[in-house]
Amino acid sequence: MALFKKKTAGKPGEWFYCLEHGKVEEGPDCPGKDRMGPYGSREEAQGAMRTAQERNLEWETDPRWHDSAARGEDD
């Protein structure tokens, strides 16, 4: 069993948003469980939370994901 894990090196131009620190980082500095990405640019990574919020709202209001029983409707 390895005592130390090898740090994953990011590729140049890969940007991540760290959920733990609330910041954008180039390359994966923080563990995968704490980050979103990779993104193609710093600007995309900065908007990661906004993008996630927009996608969540789309999913929550998409009728394809909600059956009539969950809405209390009868067939």
PDB file of N, CA, C, O and CB in Angstrom:
ATOM      1  N   MET A   1       0.839  -1.179   0.000  1.00  0.00           N
ATOM      2  CA  MET A   1       0.000   0.000   0.000  1.00  0.00           C
ATOM      3  C   MET A   1       0.886   1.246   0.000  1.00  0.00           C
ATOM      4  O   MET A   1       1.820   1.365   0.793  1.00  0.00           O
ATOM      5  CB  MET A   1      -0.955  -0.004   1.218  1.00  0.00           C
ATOM      6  N   ALA A   2       0.575   2.152  -0.891  1.00  0.00           N
ATOM      7  CA  ALA A   2       1.375   3.370  -1.001  1.00  0.00           C
ATOM      8  C   ALA A   2       1.024   4.340   0.123  1.00  0.00           C
ATOM      9  O   ALA A   2      -0.146   4.536   0.453  1.00  0.00           O
ATOM     10  CB  ALA A   2       1.159   4.040  -2.374  1.00  0.00           C
ATOM     11  N   LEU A   3       2.051   4.937   0.698  1.00  0.00           N
ATOM     12  CA  LEU A   3       1.824   5.913   1.750  1.00  0.00           C
ATOM     13  C   LEU A   3       1.454   7.276   1.197  1.00  0.00           C
ATOM     14  O   LEU A   3       0.717   8.037   1.822  1.00  0.00           O
ATOM     15  CB  LEU A   3       3.046   6.030   2.617  1.00  0.00           C
ATOM     16  N   PHE A   4       1.976   7.572   0.016  1.00  0.00           N
ATOM     17  CA  PHE A   4       1.717   8.867  -0.598  1.00  0.00           C
ATOM     18  C   PHE A   4       1.141   8.651  -1.979  1.00  0.00           C
ATOM     19  O   PHE A   4       1.615   7.808  -2.740  1.00  0.00           O
ATOM     20  CB  PHE A   4       3.001   9.721  -0.668  1.00  0.00           C
ATOM     21  N   LYS A   5       0.124   9.413  -2.293  1.00  0.00           N
ATOM     22  CA  LYS A   5      -0.469   9.308  -3.616  1.00  0.00           C
ATOM     23  C   LYS A   5       0.214  10.298  -4.546  1.00  0.00           C
ATOM     24  O   LYS A   5       0.562  11.413  -4.156  1.00  0.00           O
ATOM     25  CB  LYS A   5      -1.995   9.561  -3.564  1.00  0.00           C
ATOM     26  N   LYS A   6       0.395   9.859  -5.786  1.00  0.00           N
ATOM     27  CA  LYS A   6       0.984  10.729  -6.780  1.00  0.00           C
ATOM     28  C   LYS A   6      -0.026  11.803  -7.146  1.00  0.00           C
ATOM     29  O   LYS A   6      -1.185  11.498  -7.427  1.00  0.00           O
ATOM     30  CB  LYS A   6       1.429   9.932  -8.029  1.00  0.00           C
ATOM     31  N   LYS A   7       0.407  13.062  -7.145  1.00  0.00           N
ATOM     32  CA  LYS A   7      -0.478  14.165  -7.491  1.00  0.00           C
ATOM     33  C   LYS A   7      -0.748  14.142  -8.989  1.00  0.00           C
ATOM     34  O   LYS A   7       0.171  13.997  -9.796  1.00  0.00           O
ATOM     35  CB  LYS A   7       0.133  15.522  -7.062  1.00  0.00           C
ATOM     36  N   THR A   8      -2.020  14.287  -9.349  1.00  0.00           N
ATOM     37  CA  THR A   8      -2.389  14.312 -10.747  1.00  0.00           C
ATOM     38  C   THR A   8      -2.012  15.652 -11.347  1.00  0.00           C
ATOM     39  O   THR A   8      -2.405  16.701 -10.838  1.00  0.00           O
ATOM     40  CB  THR A   8      -3.886  14.038 -10.924  1.00  0.00           C
ATOM     41  N   ALA A   9      -1.257  15.616 -12.420  1.00  0.00           N
ATOM     42  CA  ALA A   9      -0.858  16.843 -13.093  1.00  0.00           C
ATOM     43  C   ALA A   9      -1.884  17.187 -14.149  1.00  0.00           C
ATOM     44  O   ALA A   9      -2.329  16.325 -14.907  1.00  0.00           O
ATOM     45  CB  ALA A   9       0.542  16.706 -13.717  1.00  0.00           C
ATOM     46  N   GLY A  10      -2.250  18.441 -14.192  1.00  0.00           N
ATOM     47  CA  GLY A  10      -3.203  18.896 -15.191  1.00  0.00           C
ATOM     48  C   GLY A  10      -2.518  19.223 -16.496  1.00  0.00           C
ATOM     49  O   GLY A  10      -1.305  19.421 -16.557  1.00  0.00           O
ATOM     50  N   LYS A  11      -3.312  19.274 -17.521  1.00  0.00           N
ATOM     51  CA  LYS A  11      -2.809  19.664 -18.830  1.00  0.00           C
ATOM     52  C   LYS A  11      -2.872  21.182 -18.928  1.00  0.00           C
ATOM     53  O   LYS A  11      -3.783  21.799 -18.376  1.00  0.00           O
ATOM     54  CB  LYS A  11      -3.626  18.987 -19.979  1.00  0.00           C
ATOM     55  N   PRO A  12      -1.931  21.784 -19.614  1.00  0.00           N
ATOM     56  CA  PRO A  12      -1.987  23.237 -19.788  1.00  0.00           C
ATOM     57  C   PRO A  12      -3.300  23.635 -20.453  1.00  0.00           C
ATOM     58  O   PRO A  12      -3.743  22.999 -21.410  1.00  0.00           O
ATOM     59  CB  PRO A  12      -0.786  23.736 -20.626  1.00  0.00           C
ATOM     60  N   GLY A  13      -3.904  24.676 -19.944  1.00  0.00           N
ATOM     61  CA  GLY A  13      -5.159  25.154 -20.512  1.00  0.00           C
ATOM     62  C   GLY A  13      -6.400  24.532 -19.904  1.00  0.00           C
ATOM     63  O   GLY A  13      -7.512  24.891 -20.291  1.00  0.00           O
ATOM     64  N   GLU A  14      -6.247  23.613 -18.965  1.00  0.00           N
ATOM     65  CA  GLU A  14      -7.393  23.037 -18.269  1.00  0.00           C
ATOM     66  C   GLU A  14      -7.678  23.869 -17.013  1.00  0.00           C
ATOM     67  O   GLU A  14      -6.793  24.110 -16.192  1.00  0.00           O
ATOM     68  CB  GLU A  14      -7.131  21.536 -17.900  1.00  0.00           C
ATOM     69  N   TRP A  15      -8.919  24.295 -16.890  1.00  0.00           N
ATOM     70  CA  TRP A  15      -9.313  25.116 -15.757  1.00  0.00           C
ATOM     71  C   TRP A  15     -10.371  24.389 -14.942  1.00  0.00           C
ATOM     72  O   TRP A  15     -11.217  23.681 -15.488  1.00  0.00           O
ATOM     73  CB  TRP A  15      -9.835  26.488 -16.228  1.00  0.00           C
ATOM     74  N   PHE A  16     -10.311  24.573 -13.636  1.00  0.00           N
ATOM     75  CA  PHE A  16     -11.231  23.921 -12.717  1.00  0.00           C
ATOM     76  C   PHE A  16     -11.794  24.960 -11.751  1.00  0.00           C
ATOM     77  O   PHE A  16     -11.190  26.007 -11.515  1.00  0.00           O
ATOM     78  CB  PHE A  16     -10.525  22.774 -11.945  1.00  0.00           C
ATOM     79  N   TYR A  17     -12.967  24.644 -11.200  1.00  0.00           N
ATOM     80  CA  TYR A  17     -13.533  25.465 -10.131  1.00  0.00           C
ATOM     81  C   TYR A  17     -13.505  24.629  -8.863  1.00  0.00           C
ATOM     82  O   TYR A  17     -14.088  23.545  -8.822  1.00  0.00           O
ATOM     83  CB  TYR A  17     -14.995  25.947 -10.472  1.00  0.00           C
ATOM     84  N   CYS A  18     -12.844  25.113  -7.843  1.00  0.00           N
ATOM     85  CA  CYS A  18     -12.733  24.397  -6.574  1.00  0.00           C
ATOM     86  C   CYS A  18     -13.917  24.761  -5.684  1.00  0.00           C
ATOM     87  O   CYS A  18     -14.098  25.923  -5.319  1.00  0.00           O
ATOM     88  CB  CYS A  18     -11.389  24.727  -5.865  1.00  0.00           C
ATOM     89  N   LEU A  19     -14.715  23.763  -5.340  1.00  0.00           N
ATOM     90  CA  LEU A  19     -15.886  23.969  -4.491  1.00  0.00           C
ATOM     91  C   LEU A  19     -15.486  24.259  -3.046  1.00  0.00           C
ATOM     92  O   LEU A  19     -16.179  24.996  -2.345  1.00  0.00           O
ATOM     93  CB  LEU A  19     -16.798  22.745  -4.544  1.00  0.00           C
ATOM     94  N   GLU A  20     -14.393  23.693  -2.608  1.00  0.00           N
ATOM     95  CA  GLU A  20     -13.920  23.861  -1.228  1.00  0.00           C
ATOM     96  C   GLU A  20     -13.455  25.298  -0.972  1.00  0.00           C
ATOM     97  O   GLU A  20     -13.781  25.886   0.059  1.00  0.00           O
ATOM     98  CB  GLU A  20     -12.772  22.877  -0.933  1.00  0.00           C
ATOM     99  N   HIS A  21     -12.694  25.855  -1.916  1.00  0.00           N
ATOM    100  CA  HIS A  21     -12.111  27.182  -1.733  1.00  0.00           C
ATOM    101  C   HIS A  21     -12.866  28.277  -2.479  1.00  0.00           C
ATOM    102  O   HIS A  21     -12.624  29.461  -2.245  1.00  0.00           O
ATOM    103  CB  HIS A  21     -10.677  27.171  -2.182  1.00  0.00           C
ATOM    104  N   GLY A  22     -13.781  27.896  -3.377  1.00  0.00           N
ATOM    105  CA  GLY A  22     -14.545  28.874  -4.138  1.00  0.00           C
ATOM    106  C   GLY A  22     -13.692  29.682  -5.086  1.00  0.00           C
ATOM    107  O   GLY A  22     -13.901  30.883  -5.258  1.00  0.00           O
ATOM    108  N   LYS A  23     -12.719  29.013  -5.706  1.00  0.00           N
ATOM    109  CA  LYS A  23     -11.823  29.740  -6.610  1.00  0.00           C
ATOM    110  C   LYS A  23     -11.537  28.926  -7.861  1.00  0.00           C
ATOM    111  O   LYS A  23     -11.744  27.714  -7.903  1.00  0.00           O
ATOM    112  CB  LYS A  23     -10.511  30.091  -5.901  1.00  0.00           C
ATOM    113  N   VAL A  24     -11.059  29.623  -8.869  1.00  0.00           N
ATOM    114  CA  VAL A  24     -10.677  29.013 -10.135  1.00  0.00           C
ATOM    115  C   VAL A  24      -9.201  28.652 -10.056  1.00  0.00           C
ATOM    116  O   VAL A  24      -8.392  29.409  -9.519  1.00  0.00           O
ATOM    117  CB  VAL A  24     -10.964  29.969 -11.341  1.00  0.00           C
ATOM    118  N   GLU A  25      -8.857  27.480 -10.601  1.00  0.00           N
ATOM    119  CA  GLU A  25      -7.453  27.063 -10.601  1.00  0.00           C
ATOM    120  C   GLU A  25      -7.104  26.424 -11.936  1.00  0.00           C
ATOM    121  O   GLU A  25      -7.923  25.741 -12.551  1.00  0.00           O
ATOM    122  CB  GLU A  25      -7.168  26.077  -9.441  1.00  0.00           C
ATOM    123  N   GLU A  26      -5.891  26.657 -12.363  1.00  0.00           N
ATOM    124  CA  GLU A  26      -5.414  26.030 -13.590  1.00  0.00           C
ATOM    125  C   GLU A  26      -4.767  24.714 -13.204  1.00  0.00           C
ATOM    126  O   GLU A  26      -3.831  24.683 -12.405  1.00  0.00           O
ATOM    127  CB  GLU A  26      -4.411  26.955 -14.367  1.00  0.00           C
ATOM    128  N   GLY A  27      -5.262  23.647 -13.764  1.00  0.00           N
ATOM    129  CA  GLY A  27      -4.785  22.327 -13.387  1.00  0.00           C
ATOM    130  C   GLY A  27      -5.482  21.880 -12.117  1.00  0.00           C
ATOM    131  O   GLY A  27      -5.968  22.713 -11.352  1.00  0.00           O
ATOM    132  N   PRO A  28      -5.537  20.589 -11.883  1.00  0.00           N
ATOM    133  CA  PRO A  28      -6.247  20.083 -10.707  1.00  0.00           C
ATOM    134  C   PRO A  28      -5.422  20.195  -9.427  1.00  0.00           C
ATOM    135  O   PRO A  28      -4.714  19.257  -9.063  1.00  0.00           O
ATOM    136  CB  PRO A  28      -6.643  18.639 -10.928  1.00  0.00           C
ATOM    137  N   ASP A  29      -5.507  21.328  -8.747  1.00  0.00           N
ATOM    138  CA  ASP A  29      -4.777  21.503  -7.492  1.00  0.00           C
ATOM    139  C   ASP A  29      -5.470  20.793  -6.330  1.00  0.00           C
ATOM    140  O   ASP A  29      -4.812  20.247  -5.444  1.00  0.00           O
ATOM    141  CB  ASP A  29      -4.626  22.988  -7.177  1.00  0.00           C
ATOM    142  N   CYS A  30      -6.801  20.806  -6.342  1.00  0.00           N
ATOM    143  CA  CYS A  30      -7.573  20.206  -5.254  1.00  0.00           C
ATOM    144  C   CYS A  30      -8.084  18.830  -5.671  1.00  0.00           C
ATOM    145  O   CYS A  30      -8.126  18.523  -6.862  1.00  0.00           O
ATOM    146  CB  CYS A  30      -8.753  21.122  -4.851  1.00  0.00           C
ATOM    147  N   PRO A  31      -8.474  17.998  -4.703  1.00  0.00           N
ATOM    148  CA  PRO A  31      -8.980  16.657  -5.009  1.00  0.00           C
ATOM    149  C   PRO A  31     -10.214  16.711  -5.918  1.00  0.00           C
ATOM    150  O   PRO A  31     -10.967  17.685  -5.902  1.00  0.00           O
ATOM    151  CB  PRO A  31      -9.321  15.914  -3.709  1.00  0.00           C
ATOM    152  N   GLY A  32     -10.406  15.669  -6.698  1.00  0.00           N
ATOM    153  CA  GLY A  32     -11.511  15.589  -7.640  1.00  0.00           C
ATOM    154  C   GLY A  32     -12.872  15.756  -7.001  1.00  0.00           C
ATOM    155  O   GLY A  32     -13.783  16.291  -7.633  1.00  0.00           O
ATOM    156  N   LYS A  33     -13.036  15.313  -5.763  1.00  0.00           N
ATOM    157  CA  LYS A  33     -14.326  15.429  -5.072  1.00  0.00           C
ATOM    158  C   LYS A  33     -14.686  16.877  -4.774  1.00  0.00           C
ATOM    159  O   LYS A  33     -15.844  17.182  -4.488  1.00  0.00           O
ATOM    160  CB  LYS A  33     -14.302  14.633  -3.776  1.00  0.00           C
ATOM    161  N   ASP A  34     -13.711  17.765  -4.839  1.00  0.00           N
ATOM    162  CA  ASP A  34     -13.932  19.172  -4.494  1.00  0.00           C
ATOM    163  C   ASP A  34     -13.914  20.111  -5.689  1.00  0.00           C
ATOM    164  O   ASP A  34     -13.920  21.329  -5.514  1.00  0.00           O
ATOM    165  CB  ASP A  34     -12.898  19.614  -3.518  1.00  0.00           C
ATOM    166  N   ARG A  35     -13.892  19.564  -6.901  1.00  0.00           N
ATOM    167  CA  ARG A  35     -13.767  20.473  -8.040  1.00  0.00           C
ATOM    168  C   ARG A  35     -14.731  20.129  -9.167  1.00  0.00           C
ATOM    169  O   ARG A  35     -15.225  19.006  -9.271  1.00  0.00           O
ATOM    170  CB  ARG A  35     -12.350  20.454  -8.563  1.00  0.00           C
ATOM    171  N   MET A  36     -14.982  21.122 -10.002  1.00  0.00           N
ATOM    172  CA  MET A  36     -15.790  20.964 -11.199  1.00  0.00           C
ATOM    173  C   MET A  36     -14.880  21.289 -12.384  1.00  0.00           C
ATOM    174  O   MET A  36     -14.066  22.211 -12.321  1.00  0.00           O
ATOM    175  CB  MET A  36     -17.078  21.890 -11.169  1.00  0.00           C
ATOM    176  N   GLY A  37     -15.029  20.529 -13.448  1.00  0.00           N
ATOM    177  CA  GLY A  37     -14.225  20.793 -14.635  1.00  0.00           C
ATOM    178  C   GLY A  37     -13.716  19.512 -15.225  1.00  0.00           C
ATOM    179  O   GLY A  37     -14.103  18.442 -14.755  1.00  0.00           O
ATOM    180  N   PRO A  38     -12.886  19.555 -16.209  1.00  0.00           N
ATOM    181  CA  PRO A  38     -12.157  20.735 -16.665  1.00  0.00           C
ATOM    182  C   PRO A  38     -12.982  21.603 -17.609  1.00  0.00           C
ATOM    183  O   PRO A  38     -13.899  21.133 -18.283  1.00  0.00           O
ATOM    184  CB  PRO A  38     -10.878  20.317 -17.351  1.00  0.00           C
ATOM    185  N   TYR A  39     -12.628  22.876 -17.632  1.00  0.00           N
ATOM    186  CA  TYR A  39     -13.214  23.852 -18.529  1.00  0.00           C
ATOM    187  C   TYR A  39     -12.124  24.331 -19.483  1.00  0.00           C
ATOM    188  O   TYR A  39     -10.933  24.245 -19.184  1.00  0.00           O
ATOM    189  CB  TYR A  39     -13.843  25.043 -17.739  1.00  0.00           C
ATOM    190  N   GLY A  40     -12.550  24.830 -20.620  1.00  0.00           N
ATOM    191  CA  GLY A  40     -11.611  25.262 -21.653  1.00  0.00           C
ATOM    192  C   GLY A  40     -10.982  26.615 -21.412  1.00  0.00           C
ATOM    193  O   GLY A  40      -9.964  26.948 -22.020  1.00  0.00           O
ATOM    194  N   SER A  41     -11.586  27.406 -20.519  1.00  0.00           N
ATOM    195  CA  SER A  41     -11.044  28.739 -20.245  1.00  0.00           C
ATOM    196  C   SER A  41     -11.315  29.131 -18.793  1.00  0.00           C
ATOM    197  O   SER A  41     -12.143  28.538 -18.103  1.00  0.00           O
ATOM    198  CB  SER A  41     -11.655  29.785 -21.209  1.00  0.00           C
ATOM    199  N   ARG A  42     -10.586  30.145 -18.368  1.00  0.00           N
ATOM    200  CA  ARG A  42     -10.764  30.667 -17.013  1.00  0.00           C
ATOM    201  C   ARG A  42     -12.183  31.207 -16.831  1.00  0.00           C
ATOM    202  O   ARG A  42     -12.790  31.028 -15.775  1.00  0.00           O
ATOM    203  CB  ARG A  42      -9.728  31.774 -16.716  1.00  0.00           C
ATOM    204  N   GLU A  43     -12.708  31.866 -17.864  1.00  0.00           N
ATOM    205  CA  GLU A  43     -14.048  32.445 -17.796  1.00  0.00           C
ATOM    206  C   GLU A  43     -15.122  31.368 -17.626  1.00  0.00           C
ATOM    207  O   GLU A  43     -16.067  31.541 -16.856  1.00  0.00           O
ATOM    208  CB  GLU A  43     -14.329  33.267 -19.055  1.00  0.00           C
ATOM    209  N   GLU A  44     -14.972  30.266 -18.343  1.00  0.00           N
ATOM    210  CA  GLU A  44     -15.929  29.160 -18.195  1.00  0.00           C
ATOM    211  C   GLU A  44     -15.899  28.613 -16.769  1.00  0.00           C
ATOM    212  O   GLU A  44     -16.945  28.351 -16.176  1.00  0.00           O
ATOM    213  CB  GLU A  44     -15.616  28.029 -19.206  1.00  0.00           C
ATOM    214  N   ALA A  45     -14.699  28.444 -16.226  1.00  0.00           N
ATOM    215  CA  ALA A  45     -14.555  27.927 -14.861  1.00  0.00           C
ATOM    216  C   ALA A  45     -15.145  28.900 -13.844  1.00  0.00           C
ATOM    217  O   ALA A  45     -15.733  28.470 -12.852  1.00  0.00           O
ATOM    218  CB  ALA A  45     -13.074  27.660 -14.540  1.00  0.00           C
ATOM    219  N   GLN A  46     -14.995  30.215 -14.077  1.00  0.00           N
ATOM    220  CA  GLN A  46     -15.553  31.210 -13.164  1.00  0.00           C
ATOM    221  C   GLN A  46     -17.078  31.136 -13.132  1.00  0.00           C
ATOM    222  O   GLN A  46     -17.694  31.436 -12.109  1.00  0.00           O
ATOM    223  CB  GLN A  46     -15.103  32.617 -13.572  1.00  0.00           C
ATOM    224  N   GLY A  47     -17.679  30.741 -14.237  1.00  0.00           N
ATOM    225  CA  GLY A  47     -19.125  30.630 -14.300  1.00  0.00           C
ATOM    226  C   GLY A  47     -19.651  29.251 -13.976  1.00  0.00           C
ATOM    227  O   GLY A  47     -20.816  28.965 -14.251  1.00  0.00           O
ATOM    228  N   ALA A  48     -18.833  28.387 -13.401  1.00  0.00           N
ATOM    229  CA  ALA A  48     -19.219  26.995 -13.136  1.00  0.00           C
ATOM    230  C   ALA A  48     -20.464  26.888 -12.256  1.00  0.00           C
ATOM    231  O   ALA A  48     -21.352  26.090 -12.554  1.00  0.00           O
ATOM    232  CB  ALA A  48     -18.068  26.256 -12.476  1.00  0.00           C
ATOM    233  N   MET A  49     -20.547  27.656 -11.200  1.00  0.00           N
ATOM    234  CA  MET A  49     -21.687  27.569 -10.302  1.00  0.00           C
ATOM    235  C   MET A  49     -22.958  28.096 -10.974  1.00  0.00           C
ATOM    236  O   MET A  49     -24.039  27.539 -10.784  1.00  0.00           O
ATOM    237  CB  MET A  49     -21.406  28.346  -9.013  1.00  0.00           C
ATOM    238  N   ARG A  50     -22.828  29.163 -11.753  1.00  0.00           N
ATOM    239  CA  ARG A  50     -23.975  29.697 -12.478  1.00  0.00           C
ATOM    240  C   ARG A  50     -24.482  28.686 -13.503  1.00  0.00           C
ATOM    241  O   ARG A  50     -25.687  28.474 -13.636  1.00  0.00           O
ATOM    242  CB  ARG A  50     -23.607  31.019 -13.170  1.00  0.00           C
ATOM    243  N   THR A  51     -23.545  28.060 -14.229  1.00  0.00           N
ATOM    244  CA  THR A  51     -23.908  27.043 -15.211  1.00  0.00           C
ATOM    245  C   THR A  51     -24.607  25.874 -14.535  1.00  0.00           C
ATOM    246  O   THR A  51     -25.616  25.385 -15.043  1.00  0.00           O
ATOM    247  CB  THR A  51     -22.667  26.554 -15.967  1.00  0.00           C
ATOM    248  N   ALA A  52     -24.096  25.423 -13.409  1.00  0.00           N
ATOM    249  CA  ALA A  52     -24.710  24.310 -12.673  1.00  0.00           C
ATOM    250  C   ALA A  52     -26.109  24.695 -12.197  1.00  0.00           C
ATOM    251  O   ALA A  52     -27.029  23.881 -12.262  1.00  0.00           O
ATOM    252  CB  ALA A  52     -23.829  23.900 -11.469  1.00  0.00           C
ATOM    253  N   GLN A  53     -26.273  25.913 -11.724  1.00  0.00           N
ATOM    254  CA  GLN A  53     -27.577  26.375 -11.259  1.00  0.00           C
ATOM    255  C   GLN A  53     -28.578  26.416 -12.417  1.00  0.00           C
ATOM    256  O   GLN A  53     -29.726  26.003 -12.256  1.00  0.00           O
ATOM    257  CB  GLN A  53     -27.453  27.766 -10.606  1.00  0.00           C
ATOM    258  N   GLU A  54     -28.150  26.911 -13.580  1.00  0.00           N
ATOM    259  CA  GLU A  54     -29.023  26.962 -14.749  1.00  0.00           C
ATOM    260  C   GLU A  54     -29.424  25.560 -15.203  1.00  0.00           C
ATOM    261  O   GLU A  54     -30.580  25.323 -15.552  1.00  0.00           O
ATOM    262  CB  GLU A  54     -28.333  27.707 -15.893  1.00  0.00           C
ATOM    263  N   ARG A  55     -28.477  24.646 -15.197  1.00  0.00           N
ATOM    264  CA  ARG A  55     -28.775  23.270 -15.605  1.00  0.00           C
ATOM    265  C   ARG A  55     -29.702  22.577 -14.615  1.00  0.00           C
ATOM    266  O   ARG A  55     -30.584  21.820 -15.020  1.00  0.00           O
ATOM    267  CB  ARG A  55     -27.484  22.471 -15.748  1.00  0.00           C
ATOM    268  N   ASN A  56     -29.513  22.827 -13.327  1.00  0.00           N
ATOM    269  CA  ASN A  56     -30.404  22.253 -12.317  1.00  0.00           C
ATOM    270  C   ASN A  56     -31.827  22.763 -12.501  1.00  0.00           C
ATOM    271  O   ASN A  56     -32.781  21.992 -12.397  1.00  0.00           O
ATOM    272  CB  ASN A  56     -29.903  22.585 -10.904  1.00  0.00           C
ATOM    273  N   LEU A  57     -31.976  24.052 -12.773  1.00  0.00           N
ATOM    274  CA  LEU A  57     -33.297  24.619 -12.984  1.00  0.00           C
ATOM    275  C   LEU A  57     -33.960  24.011 -14.221  1.00  0.00           C
ATOM    276  O   LEU A  57     -35.148  23.689 -14.196  1.00  0.00           O
ATOM    277  CB  LEU A  57     -33.206  26.142 -13.122  1.00  0.00           C
ATOM    278  N   GLU A  58     -33.199  23.854 -15.292  1.00  0.00           N
ATOM    279  CA  GLU A  58     -33.717  23.215 -16.503  1.00  0.00           C
ATOM    280  C   GLU A  58     -34.202  21.797 -16.191  1.00  0.00           C
ATOM    281  O   GLU A  58     -35.276  21.395 -16.638  1.00  0.00           O
ATOM    282  CB  GLU A  58     -32.632  23.182 -17.607  1.00  0.00           C
ATOM    283  N   TRP A  59     -33.420  21.051 -15.435  1.00  0.00           N
ATOM    284  CA  TRP A  59     -33.785  19.680 -15.097  1.00  0.00           C
ATOM    285  C   TRP A  59     -35.046  19.650 -14.226  1.00  0.00           C
ATOM    286  O   TRP A  59     -35.946  18.841 -14.453  1.00  0.00           O
ATOM    287  CB  TRP A  59     -32.621  18.980 -14.374  1.00  0.00           C
ATOM    288  N   GLU A  60     -35.102  20.531 -13.239  1.00  0.00           N
ATOM    289  CA  GLU A  60     -36.240  20.548 -12.323  1.00  0.00           C
ATOM    290  C   GLU A  60     -37.548  20.916 -13.016  1.00  0.00           C
ATOM    291  O   GLU A  60     -38.618  20.499 -12.574  1.00  0.00           O
ATOM    292  CB  GLU A  60     -35.976  21.516 -11.197  1.00  0.00           C
ATOM    293  N   THR A  61     -37.475  21.684 -14.085  1.00  0.00           N
ATOM    294  CA  THR A  61     -38.688  22.122 -14.778  1.00  0.00           C
ATOM    295  C   THR A  61     -38.937  21.357 -16.072  1.00  0.00           C
ATOM    296  O   THR A  61     -39.871  21.686 -16.804  1.00  0.00           O
ATOM    297  CB  THR A  61     -38.602  23.598 -15.076  1.00  0.00           C
ATOM    298  N   ASP A  62     -38.137  20.357 -16.367  1.00  0.00           N
ATOM    299  CA  ASP A  62     -38.306  19.570 -17.589  1.00  0.00           C
ATOM    300  C   ASP A  62     -39.384  18.512 -17.366  1.00  0.00           C
ATOM    301  O   ASP A  62     -39.219  17.631 -16.523  1.00  0.00           O
ATOM    302  CB  ASP A  62     -36.963  18.906 -18.014  1.00  0.00           C
ATOM    303  N   PRO A  63     -40.490  18.591 -18.116  1.00  0.00           N
ATOM    304  CA  PRO A  63     -41.583  17.633 -17.897  1.00  0.00           C
ATOM    305  C   PRO A  63     -41.207  16.183 -18.216  1.00  0.00           C
ATOM    306  O   PRO A  63     -41.877  15.261 -17.752  1.00  0.00           O
ATOM    307  CB  PRO A  63     -42.771  18.028 -18.732  1.00  0.00           C
ATOM    308  N   ARG A  64     -40.171  15.973 -18.985  1.00  0.00           N
ATOM    309  CA  ARG A  64     -39.756  14.600 -19.295  1.00  0.00           C
ATOM    310  C   ARG A  64     -39.225  13.868 -18.071  1.00  0.00           C
ATOM    311  O   ARG A  64     -39.181  12.638 -18.068  1.00  0.00           O
ATOM    312  CB  ARG A  64     -38.694  14.608 -20.381  1.00  0.00           C
ATOM    313  N   TRP A  65     -38.823  14.589 -17.037  1.00  0.00           N
ATOM    314  CA  TRP A  65     -38.258  13.967 -15.845  1.00  0.00           C
ATOM    315  C   TRP A  65     -39.270  13.822 -14.723  1.00  0.00           C
ATOM    316  O   TRP A  65     -38.935  13.321 -13.649  1.00  0.00           O
ATOM    317  CB  TRP A  65     -37.084  14.766 -15.361  1.00  0.00           C
ATOM    318  N   HIS A  66     -40.506  14.254 -14.956  1.00  0.00           N
ATOM    319  CA  HIS A  66     -41.519  14.202 -13.909  1.00  0.00           C
ATOM    320  C   HIS A  66     -42.741  13.482 -14.452  1.00  0.00           C
ATOM    321  O   HIS A  66     -43.372  13.954 -15.397  1.00  0.00           O
ATOM    322  CB  HIS A  66     -41.891  15.627 -13.410  1.00  0.00           C
ATOM    323  N   ASP A  67     -43.074  12.357 -13.867  1.00  0.00           N
ATOM    324  CA  ASP A  67     -44.252  11.622 -14.338  1.00  0.00           C
ATOM    325  C   ASP A  67     -45.516  12.197 -13.705  1.00  0.00           C
ATOM    326  O   ASP A  67     -45.438  12.953 -12.737  1.00  0.00           O
ATOM    327  CB  ASP A  67     -44.124  10.113 -14.011  1.00  0.00           C
ATOM    328  N   SER A  68     -46.659  11.846 -14.239  1.00  0.00           N
ATOM    329  CA  SER A  68     -47.918  12.406 -13.774  1.00  0.00           C
ATOM    330  C   SER A  68     -48.243  12.003 -12.332  1.00  0.00           C
ATOM    331  O   SER A  68     -48.897  12.766 -11.621  1.00  0.00           O
ATOM    332  CB  SER A  68     -49.037  11.971 -14.692  1.00  0.00           C
ATOM    333  N   ALA A  69     -47.811  10.844 -11.894  1.00  0.00           N
ATOM    334  CA  ALA A  69     -48.061  10.397 -10.521  1.00  0.00           C
ATOM    335  C   ALA A  69     -47.363  11.317  -9.520  1.00  0.00           C
ATOM    336  O   ALA A  69     -47.911  11.607  -8.456  1.00  0.00           O
ATOM    337  CB  ALA A  69     -47.583   8.942 -10.330  1.00  0.00           C
ATOM    338  N   ALA A  70     -46.179  11.767  -9.851  1.00  0.00           N
ATOM    339  CA  ALA A  70     -45.444  12.647  -8.947  1.00  0.00           C
ATOM    340  C   ALA A  70     -46.119  14.008  -8.837  1.00  0.00           C
ATOM    341  O   ALA A  70     -45.999  14.676  -7.810  1.00  0.00           O
ATOM    342  CB  ALA A  70     -44.001  12.813  -9.422  1.00  0.00           C
ATOM    343  N   ARG A  71     -46.830  14.426  -9.887  1.00  0.00           N
ATOM    344  CA  ARG A  71     -47.534  15.708  -9.873  1.00  0.00           C
ATOM    345  C   ARG A  71     -48.943  15.576  -9.291  1.00  0.00           C
ATOM    346  O   ARG A  71     -49.635  16.580  -9.128  1.00  0.00           O
ATOM    347  CB  ARG A  71     -47.608  16.281 -11.285  1.00  0.00           C
ATOM    348  N   GLY A  72     -49.373  14.361  -8.980  1.00  0.00           N
ATOM    349  CA  GLY A  72     -50.699  14.145  -8.433  1.00  0.00           C
ATOM    350  C   GLY A  72     -51.802  14.119  -9.470  1.00  0.00           C
ATOM    351  O   GLY A  72     -52.974  14.313  -9.146  1.00  0.00           O
ATOM    352  N   GLU A  73     -51.427  13.877 -10.725  1.00  0.00           N
ATOM    353  CA  GLU A  73     -52.404  13.823 -11.799  1.00  0.00           C
ATOM    354  C   GLU A  73     -52.828  12.386 -12.054  1.00  0.00           C
ATOM    355  O   GLU A  73     -52.032  11.461 -11.891  1.00  0.00           O
ATOM    356  CB  GLU A  73     -51.839  14.449 -13.076  1.00  0.00           C
ATOM    357  N   ASP A  74     -54.060  12.200 -12.448  1.00  0.00           N
ATOM    358  CA  ASP A  74     -54.551  10.871 -12.811  1.00  0.00           C
ATOM    359  C   ASP A  74     -54.500  10.713 -14.317  1.00  0.00           C
ATOM    360  O   ASP A  74     -54.655  11.684 -15.058  1.00  0.00           O
ATOM    361  CB  ASP A  74     -55.991  10.643 -12.289  1.00  0.00           C
ATOM    362  N   ASP A  75     -54.282   9.489 -14.765  1.00  0.00           N
ATOM    363  CA  ASP A  75     -54.257   9.224 -16.207  1.00  0.00           C
ATOM    364  C   ASP A  75     -55.646   9.128 -16.773  1.00  0.00           C
ATOM    365  O   ASP A  75     -55.809   8.909 -17.973  1.00  0.00           O
ATOM    366  CB  ASP A  75     -53.499   7.950 -16.503  1.00  0.00           C
TER     367      ASP A  75
END
